[in-house]
């Protein structure tokens, strides 16, 4: 749906499968950690193929949202990336695991131990360190404007995580938009006109050189 609407708005779309998803290689997902650098490479390739005058917006939701937030701090990100749109991202893989496991593992120390075991296992099996999947740390070095979305009825990634990401983000321009009643990854479907109206207004603010934050 997101790609289709971007197309209707007149943008060309490159829909990238993250590692271990779709047609991409790999057996284990890295929760957006290693994929952030991949996006910087993809963006650089677009510039090489189509020229210095291209405009690039990175848009992702859930793990894709975590990935584009990570990419916002990548040193290799080309200047043609003018904005990032992150929808319902988590603060970190560790915090996400802790929140999801709370109902079945009441002791936080036990949840921490389980996460560390999972991290070590994935590091051995897939070569990924889950502790590096921490958008909350990456956004402290964001170099491009960031628009945050989150549904208030998200029962998978808690909405407070997007608020924490927004507060931590060092982007020169940042907006936060909560969508009332929307569940996980449902914000655009809930009210596509308002959702993409906000996106376009944000891009206009970027083009005008605006700075600061808005909720």
For each residue, the residues with C-beta under 8 A, 3 or more apart:
1: 4 5 188 189 192
2: 5 6 59 61 188
3: 6 7 13 15
4: 1 7 8
5: 1 2 8 9 188 192 196
6: 2 3 9 11 13 59
7: 3 4 10 11 12 13
8: 4 5
9: 5 6 196 200
10: 7
11: 6 7 57
12: 7
13: 3 6 7
14: 42 46
15: 3
16: 24 38 39 42
17: 21 22 23 24
18: 21 22 24 29 32 35 38 63 64 67
19: 24 25 26 28 29 30 34 35 38
20: 24 25 26 27 28 29 30 126
21: 17 18 24 29
22: 17 18
23: 17
24: 16 17 18 19 20 21
25: 19 20
26: 19 20 29 126
27: 20 125 126
28: 19 20 122 125 126 128
29: 18 19 20 21 26 63
30: 19 20 33 34 35 122 126 128 130 133
31: 63 66 93 96 128 130 133
32: 18 35 36 63 64 66 67 69 70 133 135
33: 30 36 70 93 128 129 130 132 133 134
34: 19 30 37 38 128 132
35: 18 19 30 32 38 39 67 70
36: 32 33 39 40 67 68 69 70 71 73 74 138
37: 34 40 41 71 74 76
38: 16 18 19 34 35 41 42
39: 16 35 36 42 43 58 67 68 70 71 74 77
40: 36 37 43 44 71 74 76 77 78
41: 37 38 44 45 76
42: 14 16 38 39 45 46
43: 39 40 46 47 56 58 71 77 78 80 81
44: 40 41 47 48 76 78
45: 41 42 48 49
46: 14 42 43 49 50 54 56 80
47: 43 44 50 51 52 54 56 78 80
48: 44 45
49: 45 46
50: 46 47 54
51: 47 54
52: 47 80
53:
54: 46 47 50 51 80
55: 80 82
56: 43 46 47 78 80 81 82
57: 11 81 82 83 84 85 203
58: 39 43 68 71 72 81 83 84 85
59: 2 6 64 68 84 85 87
60: 63 64 65 66 67 68 85 86 87 89
61: 2 64 65 86 87 88 89 149 185 187 188
62: 65 66 87 88 89 90 156 157 184 185
63: 18 29 31 32 60 66 67
64: 18 32 59 60 61 67 68 87
65: 60 61 62 68 69 86 87 88 89 135
66: 31 32 60 62 63 69 70 86 89 90 133 135
67: 18 32 35 36 39 60 63 64 70 71
68: 36 39 58 59 60 64 65 71 72 84 85 86
69: 32 36 65 66 72 73 84 86 89 135 138 139 142 146 165
70: 32 33 35 36 39 66 67 73 74 133 135 138
71: 36 37 39 40 43 58 67 68 74 77 81 84
72: 58 68 69 77 84 138 139 142 143 144 146 171
73: 36 69 70 77 138 139 140 141 142 143
74: 36 37 39 40 70 71 77
75:
76: 37 40 41 44
77: 39 40 43 71 72 73 74 81 143 144
78: 40 43 44 47 56 81
79:
80: 43 46 47 52 54 55 56
81: 43 56 57 58 71 77 78 84 144
82: 55 56 57 144 145 203 206 207
83: 57 58 144 145 146 147 202 203 206
84: 57 58 59 68 69 71 72 81 142 144 145 146 147 171
85: 57 58 59 60 68 146 147 149 199 202
86: 60 61 65 66 68 69 89 135 146 147 148 149 162 165
87: 59 60 61 62 64 65 148 149 150 185 187 188
88: 61 62 65 149 150 151 154 156 157 162 184 185 187
89: 60 61 62 65 66 69 86 135 148 157 161 162 165
90: 62 66 93 95 96 135 157 161
91: 95 96 134 135 136 161 164 165
92: 95 96 133 134 135 136 137
93: 31 33 90 96 97 130 131 133 134
94: 97 98 115 130 131 134
95: 90 91 92 98 99 136 161
96: 31 90 91 92 93 99 100 157 161
97: 93 94 100 101 111 114 115 118
98: 94 95 101 102 108 111 112 115
99: 95 96 102 158
100: 96 97 156
101: 97 98 104 105 111 114
102: 98 99 105 106 111
103:
104: 101
105: 101 102 110 111 114
106: 102 110
107: 110 111
108: 98 111 112
109: 112 113
110: 105 106 107 113 114
111: 97 98 101 102 105 107 108 114 115
112: 98 108 109 115 116
113: 109 110 116 117
114: 97 101 105 110 111 117 118
115: 94 97 98 111 112 118 119 130
116: 112 113 119 120
117: 113 114 120 121
118: 97 114 115 121 122 130
119: 115 116 122 123 129 130 131
120: 116 117 123 124
121: 117 118 124 125
122: 28 30 118 119 125 126 128 129 130
123: 119 120 126 127 128 129 130
124: 120 121
125: 27 28 121 122
126: 20 26 27 28 30 122 123
127: 123
128: 28 30 31 33 34 122 123 132 133
129: 33 119 122 123 132
130: 30 31 33 93 94 115 118 119 122 123 133
131: 93 94 119 134
132: 33 34 128 129
133: 30 31 32 33 66 70 92 93 128 130
134: 33 91 92 93 94 131 137 138
135: 32 65 66 69 70 86 89 90 91 92 138 139 165
136: 91 92 95 139 140 164 165 168
137: 92 134 140
138: 36 69 70 72 73 134 135 141 142
139: 69 72 73 135 136 142 146 165 168 169 170 171
140: 73 136 137 168 169 170
141: 73 138 170
142: 69 72 73 84 138 139 146 169 170 171 174
143: 72 73 77 171
144: 72 77 81 82 83 84 171 172
145: 82 83 84 171 172 173 174 202 205 206
146: 69 72 83 84 85 86 139 142 169 171 173 174 175
147: 83 84 85 86 174 175 177 198 199 202
148: 86 87 89 162 165 166 169 174 175 176 177
149: 61 85 86 87 88 162 177 178 179 187 188 195 198
150: 87 88 154 157 159 161 162 163 176 177 178 179 187
151: 88 154 159 178 179 181 182 183 184 186 187 190
152: 159 178 179 180 181 182
153: 180 181 182 183 186
154: 88 150 151 157 158 159 182 183 184 186
155: 183 184
156: 62 88 100 183 184
157: 62 88 89 90 96 150 154 161 162 184
158: 99 154 161
159: 150 151 152 154 162 163 178
160: 163 164
161: 89 90 91 95 96 150 157 158 164 165
162: 86 88 89 148 149 150 157 159 165 166 176 178
163: 150 159 160 166 167 176
164: 91 136 160 161 167 168
165: 69 86 89 91 135 136 139 148 161 162 168 169
166: 148 162 163 169 174 176 213 215
167: 163 164
168: 136 139 140 164 165
169: 139 140 142 146 148 165 166 174
170: 139 140 141 142
171: 72 84 139 142 143 144 145 146 174
172: 144 145 211
173: 145 146 202 205 206 210 211 212 213
174: 142 145 146 147 148 166 169 171 212 213 214
175: 146 147 148 198 202 205 213 214 215
176: 148 150 162 163 166 213 214 215
177: 147 148 149 150 198 215
178: 149 150 151 152 159 162
179: 149 150 151 152 182 186 187 190 191 194 195
180: 152 153
181: 151 152 153 190
182: 151 152 153 154 179 186 187 189 190 191
183: 151 153 154 155 156 186
184: 62 88 151 154 155 156 157
185: 61 62 87 88
186: 151 153 154 179 182 183 189 190
187: 61 87 88 149 150 151 179 182 190 191 195
188: 1 2 5 61 87 149 192 195 196
189: 1 182 186 192
190: 151 179 181 182 186 187 195
191: 179 182 187 194 195
192: 1 5 188 189 195 196
193: 196 197
194: 179 191 197 198
195: 149 179 187 188 190 191 192 198 199
196: 5 9 188 192 193 199 200
197: 193 194 200 201
198: 147 149 175 177 194 195 201 202
199: 85 147 195 196 202 203
200: 9 196 197 203 204
201: 197 198 204 205
202: 83 85 145 147 173 175 198 199 205 206
203: 57 82 83 199 200 206 207
204: 200 201 207 208
205: 145 173 175 201 202 208 210
206: 82 83 145 173 202 203 209 210
207: 82 203 204
208: 204 205
209: 206
210: 173 205 206
211: 172 173
212: 173 174
213: 166 173 174 175 176
214: 174 175 176
215: 166 175 176 177
